[in-house]
Amino acid sequence: MSDYTLAVTWSGKDALADSDAAKVISGDDFNTEFTTVQTAVNSKLDAASPTLTGTPLAPTAATSTDSTQIATTGFVKNVLETYIYPVGSIYMNMAVATNPGTLLGFGTWVAYATGQVLVGYEASGTFDALDESLGAETFSGTSGSTAADLAAHTHKVAGGEHATGSYDNGDNFQANNLSSVSTARAYQVDTSSAGSGGGHTHTIAGSTLQPSVTVHMWKRTA
């Protein structure tokens, strides 16, 4: 590529005597000069996108810019910090366990909600506070100690009659009217309804673990 330089000494013509033929600006002078311009311009023309080398610089646009202006690395970082991952954002990754501060190059990030799942905020109800831990992975305890805990229900009682005249349901209760029984036999009966306020308890244990997928998760704090 060549730079354009004047081919004709235009300013020197003014100093020439009027009788000097060189003082006259001719068509040849214009042709020579514009040919020189054409050569320089054509040598610099590149119909394809240029390939940049080194560390080319460009102005960093405001994050609100919406145009075909070149986006610098500074612009991209500002958009990420301001709009994509502002303070309070959650970052998740299943590929690597590297802290986002290292991956993204900005912010202070801490491990977040380890062993927990996320749930959407609601204006009122159980989930009406942000950053609140609720529930547990497992539970155990007693239920049925108050009328509100259980609906009305019955229980099965198994037992047997024996030729000896005794009644056995596992606790060796005695019966008074079984002396005529000649052979042993088993039976099962239902108790009467305990009602919703029956005076007894049920011990329960189990898991509240919902279907889940584990990921690395961080929260941006600064």
Secondary structure, 3 states (H helix, E strand, C coil): CCCCCCCCCCHHHHHCCCCCHHHCCCHHHHHHHHHHHHHHHHHHCCCCCCCCCCCCCCCCCCCCCCCCCCCCHHHHHHHHHHHHCCCCCEEEECCCCCCHHHHHCCCCEEECCCCCCCCCCCCCCCCCCCCCCCCCCEEEEEECCCCCCCCCCCCEEEEEECCCCCEECCCCCCCCCCCCCCCCEEEEEECCCCCCCCCCCEEEEEECCCCCCCCEEEEECC
